[in-house]
Amino acid sequence: MLKHKKSLIAFSIIPQIFLLKLLAHYPNFVENIYSHGIYIWISKAMRYAFGWLPFSIGDVFYTLLSLYVIRWLITNRKRIINDTKHWLLEVLSTISIGYFAFHVLWAFNYYRLPLHESLEIDNEYTTEELVTITKELITKANQIHLNITKNDSIKVEMPYTKSELLKMIPSGYNELSKEFPYLSYHPKSIKRSIYSIPLTYMGFSGYLNPFTNEAQIDGLIPSYKFPTTGSHEVAHQLGYAAENEANFIGSMAAMHHPDIYFNYSGNAFALRHCLGEVYRRDHTTYEKLIQTVNKGILKNYQEVRDFWDSYQNPTEPLFKSTYNNFLKANNQANGMESYSYVVALLVNYYKSNDF
């Protein structure tokens, strides 16, 4: 009887996969029933349960799970040969349960409506529109930069500790929720990951733990990136699973923040995406635009590049490729290469709204 149940659990992953393929054709259903319904209660419950803890319970969970898996594999190593069938059933049963929990607790959000449809804005834009918005972002970013530094050649240094920056992140969502009530963020659960060093070597600045709904930030990244990285992970917490959509919402939250340093981080982040898209479309125009960006802003960009370059290693492309394929398997056709969609959201949103 027990073996029969294990078989049912193990092979339940097959109908689960078919269900996900089916859900991909019904984004309105996912949006209304799950993302704006069931998930809101799941997310809040887990943030109430774990958000108050000063450390990442999710990272602790992963640590204990890893130790358990290693111990189990060692203890059951002989069964790989002697009892292959039931060894595989146990492994597949565990994977099936984890797969189910992953989607119920968070990942059904991969199948919701694209954000441009929710915002009722276009998904296409011309190069002329892109250049216009990029120029406006340059003007805004330059202005904020000068207000902070009083010198166009000095990079911005955050006057806050990283712990203070994490505590400040929700204020941007408080402002943003005045326009978009469904982006209201309470309670909070934003923490530095105890695995910051491995995250950095893998090339990731943060992640959302789908099993505890904790926003995990790589504590090693430059302070200048904390506002947008933290806001990006909060967007994931609020149910926006797609990386490009979380980038857009995260930059918006930082740009709406009452603190000028958050405004700078958000505007500089959005500008970098737009400049990157201009470069891909029109290299000559890019060269002209980049000359108008304050040198201090470019130094902040360089600071981030230098940070990641210092941690480059042979395994990073492997982790990035694995995650890219993971995204494609979860209804994100472009994987991590989604700059143009981030820019499409920025351009089309700001065509009808002021900065």
Buried (B, 14 or more C-beta within 10 A) or exposed (E): EEEEEBBEBBBBBEEBEEEBEEBEEEBEBBBEEBBBEEBBEBBBEBBEBBBEBEEBBBBEBBEEEEEEEEEEEEEBEEBEEEEEEBBEBBBBBBEBBEBBEBBBBBBBBBBBBBBBEBBEBBEEBEEEBBBBBBBBBBEBBBBBBBEBBEEEEBBBEBEBEBEEBBBBBBBBBBBBBEEBEEBBBEBBBBBBBBBBEEBBBBBBBBBBBBBBBBBBBBBBBBBBBBBBBBBBBBBBBBBBBBBBBBBBBBBBBBBBBEBEBBBBBBBBBBBBBBBBBBBEBBEEBBEEBEEEBBEBBBBBBEBBEEBBEEBEEEEBEEBBEEBBEEBEEBBBEBBBEBBBBBBBBBBBBBEEEEE
